[in-house]
Amino acid sequence: MFLALPVIALLISFAILFSLCRPRYLTSKTANAGKISIIVPARDEEHNISKLLTSIRSQSSQPLEILVIDDQSIDQTAAVARDLGATVIPGKEMPAGWNGKTWACQQGADAAIGEWYLYLDADITLLENGLAKLAALTSVKATHSICPFHKIQRPYEQLSAFFNTITLAGVDTFAATPSSQGTLFGQVLLIHRDHYQKAGGHKAVKDEILENFQFAQRLKAQNFDINLYLGKGTVEMRMFPEGLAQLTSSWKKGFLAGAAQSPKRALLNTSLWLTGGMMLMVAFTLIPFGNATFLSATLLCSFCYGFLSFFCFRLAGNFSLCTALLFPIPLLFYQILFFKALLDQKKGVKATWKGRTID
């Protein structure tokens, strides 16, 4: 009876491949970036902004302008950005009904003069010829969004493995039979000025926590195409350099809303993968009550689950094989944070981010 448990757990876990079996990357094609306005919303980003701006200045093709929207930072974000040649726009007081990032992004669009807007989060780094590769996408008048490759540097960052992977699976664009794109990756967004304005700009999604989902719907309503890519080899990010507390609060503030926006098929595939992992953890607790065959089956299926997860993790970032083989640790972290966020939501507890309450 026990023997079926690890086998079933492994079999249902392969459902994740239906959502991630066709990853899409930017090609090596390059173009001049001279018609692109880079817009960087930044709030207390002095430790990130220098790396981003240095990576931009090292590119073979330069943008028309680099605008850093200083969203009322209390650190040296503005000074660092100016020293590195960016045009710094002091953020105005946020009006009622807006969220911080959408307000900063809208101010950037209002000031930009380029034909194309390239929104970059401050923790992004462009790799060699990365901007020229992005510029090549402007040959097609559509909206292009890239999920940056997560560059892991410290052990605690490995805990993001399931979060990052589910983010990719949840868009359902890299599936065996991709669904119509219903979202954007918020970290890297390349959009034509006309499309941005016709979709209503960030004003149309001013009060949304995950504005990328709602803005994608606005673009689809205008029949504008959306193309999604993985950023490996082109653009990468260091998400949580400040420690475990930053990692925890960042994931908590958005992934319940993200799950609610994901296609049902993608939710099913990721749920089966997570359930398979949890079932294998239960199987380990039953080992003392089983025989040698059950022990062997549990170990073998767990190793297979680890290697399956490693394949998925590496689409999102440079997660280690050890993280995948020791999957109960990041999986338990994911589940605990998920249920904590769910409990907070039911209690009406508001998430906070960089000193602001997120409604």
Steps between C-alpha positions, in 0.01 A plus 500: 500500500779742593691420184254687277549828689845606372428369151176698469673804649769493233260436213273795581804724545588476131198721432730800552670420170179579312544861614877528451601270215536775236716778646549801273818708498613808313708431192849635436358757258590858595392850402567863588335612823488869409120527500458350848436693818607295801279569802608380845260544793718509810426531871794458739706314241849645555648149531344378174483801269875530446528146366207552264622833364856374461370204300303736276798727440714200404264397219612509138184690406379788716139609565360841416475582872507344845239633738515407868180587684610560858192390689564714810801296609658570837838362396750608230312353203473833318862601558634164381281512189614852410865408548454218250349725235129433536236770490339499843137604529398575860178311565200710594284427801290193424134587440225310677401177326843421357762241594861610516641320198215584265529868593875500437456318167237748384725794584774338294274459200385862528861616479632256239561612142587166340286305257537194723492478879720244672402461864769342717490423871799633690629152586545410132835453328533499121754249373729552200297620199186465711364842405572440131310168520207677659518771235470232230151427632388846389483370142159365604254754635385297797556494875798292607560386855794304637533305823857564620722208596524493880864523600541319832794604718413403857355177645174655626415610145461133406168514689352689202522192278133402504380862492708588193407181316128535570519858369620362166255211492212727598514711184428184294695642207781243508257207495474219246199680356537862614189688603447859392725723707313647792781664693831684485819463698526816703880516516572556128237649273557635148198676356433738212389846606176479298402167654576629846281804456211315333497246785465786746853492639562422864214732591264225387646259761601757759363316804609145414762307701599290198434755230660279236196268490244774460708700252536189284121475490480862389741426215307190397178703494669721239603187302869574556737205495702404809821297477661343807857374530741353752794724571788253535801635309345844456378644829534384858395619845612476859168503679569498874848621593386636837420167661228249581258762634501682166445173313209405724319834488546531124348162417220544753379826352410366159480130439140449621386765252719337235345159558152648462595634156664183364317283244326199655711259298821649634363493855416132460846412369684686775264365767566142389876563512479645850264224614740238370779649709284507810395138443865396482562676830215299651653184353822572690308508827355157419835332434520348854169323431587368153733237359825524305313532168308801629824659621663451160196632315480809721869582457495439124186705442636780719822514298298511178283778642815688594644477149164599349491803729861583416412523131213736585699707749780560251259665259447768763847541652830341593347290776718214617447129458519465879199731532304277263603174666424647843166624366311456832679809637401755232163329455414530869612862494269563204204329667549677833525840332199427282277410793634791706409739218159335468440537874612863496264567211204355688593705808523815290871545571655735243834424340772762515784574260771760549307685763168504317186303568377302201122476469 
